[in-house]
Amino acid sequence: MFEQFEQKHEALLPRREFYARLARSGGITVLIVAFSLAIGSAGYHFFAGLTWIDALLNAAMILTGMGPVDPMRSAAGKLFATFYALYSGVAFLSMMAVLIAPVFHRFLHRFHVAEDADADEQN
């Protein structure tokens, strides 16, 4: 399921395979967003008594860090909003890590490959 990035002694991944890796990371990120919106919408609907569209709006706003739209009136709604906000912070960081990891790895790998080539030229 989880792919292993190429090691420092291996050649740089060809562009086509790198773009496929980026697409997989994007797909995983979309799944995390969809799952997060689903649990957020359900929670706001059932615990806070919001309509489905308002629950989705609140979940999306919290997930992106914008803040809630509707005030929570019940204790259950307030507790759900608290824990969903905490979850959303971790989910956002996870999404960014999954999305950026292939680019960051390629940058570091390219830098290491260039460093090895320079070392070989000096010897």
C-alpha positions as a Python dict, from the first residue, in 0.01 Angstrom:
ca = {
    (1, 'M'): (0, 0, 0),
    (2, 'F'): (266, 249, 99),
    (3, 'E'): (534, 287, -158),
    (4, 'Q'): (896, 312, -71),
    (5, 'F'): (1072, 620, -204),
    (6, 'E'): (1394, 554, -394),
    (7, 'Q'): (1707, 535, -183),
    (8, 'K'): (1995, 782, -208),
    (9, 'H'): (2210, 541, -411),
    (10, 'E'): (1930, 488, -668),
    (11, 'A'): (1871, 701, -976),
    (12, 'L'): (1621, 986, -977),
    (13, 'L'): (1270, 867, -1060),
    (14, 'P'): (1169, 943, -1423),
    (15, 'R'): (923, 1231, -1466),
    (16, 'R'): (633, 1009, -1571),
    (17, 'E'): (666, 793, -1259),
    (18, 'F'): (713, 1103, -1044),
    (19, 'Y'): (387, 1250, -1182),
    (20, 'A'): (214, 919, -1107),
    (21, 'R'): (347, 941, -750),
    (22, 'L'): (213, 1296, -727),
    (23, 'A'): (-126, 1181, -854),
    (24, 'R'): (-138, 904, -591),
    (25, 'S'): (-55, 1156, -320),
    (26, 'G'): (-328, 1384, -450),
    (27, 'G'): (-574, 1095, -447),
    (28, 'I'): (-488, 1007, -88),
    (29, 'T'): (-533, 1372, 8),
    (30, 'V'): (-876, 1380, -158),
    (31, 'L'): (-974, 1070, 40),
    (32, 'I'): (-865, 1233, 367),
    (33, 'V'): (-1068, 1546, 279),
    (34, 'A'): (-1376, 1341, 187),
    (35, 'F'): (-1355, 1134, 506),
    (36, 'S'): (-1305, 1446, 718),
    (37, 'L'): (-1599, 1626, 559),
    (38, 'A'): (-1818, 1318, 602),
    (39, 'I'): (-1751, 1284, 975),
    (40, 'G'): (-1775, 1660, 1024),
    (41, 'S'): (-2104, 1687, 839),
    (42, 'A'): (-2253, 1392, 1024),
    (43, 'G'): (-2140, 1528, 1359),
    (44, 'Y'): (-2275, 1877, 1299),
    (45, 'H'): (-2600, 1731, 1172),
    (46, 'F'): (-2660, 1485, 1455),
    (47, 'F'): (-2498, 1663, 1752),
    (48, 'A'): (-2568, 2027, 1666),
    (49, 'G'): (-2897, 1977, 1482),
    (50, 'L'): (-2787, 2158, 1165),
    (51, 'T'): (-2933, 2081, 823),
    (52, 'W'): (-2706, 1872, 600),
    (53, 'I'): (-2597, 2168, 387),
    (54, 'D'): (-2524, 2383, 694),
    (55, 'A'): (-2339, 2091, 855),
    (56, 'L'): (-2126, 2050, 541),
    (57, 'L'): (-2053, 2423, 536),
    (58, 'N'): (-1945, 2422, 901),
    (59, 'A'): (-1730, 2112, 851),
    (60, 'A'): (-1559, 2265, 547),
    (61, 'M'): (-1497, 2595, 722),
    (62, 'I'): (-1346, 2426, 1028),
    (63, 'L'): (-1139, 2186, 816),
    (64, 'T'): (-982, 2476, 623),
    (65, 'G'): (-920, 2679, 936),
    (66, 'M'): (-1173, 2953, 863),
    (67, 'G'): (-1386, 2895, 1171),
    (68, 'P'): (-1746, 2798, 1232),
    (69, 'V'): (-2040, 2961, 1057),
    (70, 'D'): (-2323, 2863, 1292),
    (71, 'P'): (-2300, 2901, 1670),
    (72, 'M'): (-2336, 2582, 1870),
    (73, 'R'): (-2632, 2596, 2107),
    (74, 'S'): (-2623, 2251, 2271),
    (75, 'A'): (-2355, 2100, 2492),
    (76, 'A'): (-2327, 1803, 2253),
    (77, 'G'): (-2277, 2039, 1958),
    (78, 'K'): (-2011, 2235, 2144),
    (79, 'L'): (-1824, 1920, 2245),
    (80, 'F'): (-1837, 1785, 1890),
    (81, 'A'): (-1715, 2118, 1751),
    (82, 'T'): (-1426, 2116, 1999),
    (83, 'F'): (-1306, 1769, 1907),
    (84, 'Y'): (-1367, 1819, 1535),
    (85, 'A'): (-1158, 2137, 1543),
    (86, 'L'): (-872, 1947, 1709),
    (87, 'Y'): (-906, 1663, 1460),
    (88, 'S'): (-913, 1910, 1171),
    (89, 'G'): (-579, 2058, 1271),
    (90, 'V'): (-415, 1715, 1263),
    (91, 'A'): (-597, 1621, 940),
    (92, 'F'): (-481, 1941, 768),
    (93, 'L'): (-119, 1879, 864),
    (94, 'S'): (-148, 1517, 748),
    (95, 'M'): (-295, 1625, 414),
    (96, 'M'): (-12, 1872, 357),
    (97, 'A'): (249, 1611, 448),
    (98, 'V'): (104, 1355, 207),
    (99, 'L'): (76, 1614, -71),
    (100, 'I'): (422, 1768, -29),
    (101, 'A'): (625, 1455, 54),
    (102, 'P'): (694, 1349, -309),
    (103, 'V'): (809, 1699, -408),
    (104, 'F'): (1027, 1739, -100),
    (105, 'H'): (1176, 1392, -147),
    (106, 'R'): (1255, 1461, -514),
    (107, 'F'): (1423, 1789, -423),
    (108, 'L'): (1640, 1623, -159),
    (109, 'H'): (1713, 1324, -382),
    (110, 'R'): (1816, 1547, -673),
    (111, 'F'): (2037, 1749, -441),
    (112, 'H'): (2202, 1428, -314),
    (113, 'V'): (2251, 1290, -667),
    (114, 'A'): (2416, 1616, -774),
    (115, 'E'): (2635, 1609, -462),
    (116, 'D'): (2749, 1253, -542),
    (117, 'A'): (2829, 1352, -902),
    (118, 'D'): (3043, 1642, -780),
    (119, 'A'): (3225, 1411, -538),
    (120, 'D'): (3292, 1159, -819),
    (121, 'E'): (3435, 1434, -1042),
    (122, 'Q'): (3680, 1541, -770),
    (123, 'N'): (3813, 1187, -726),
}
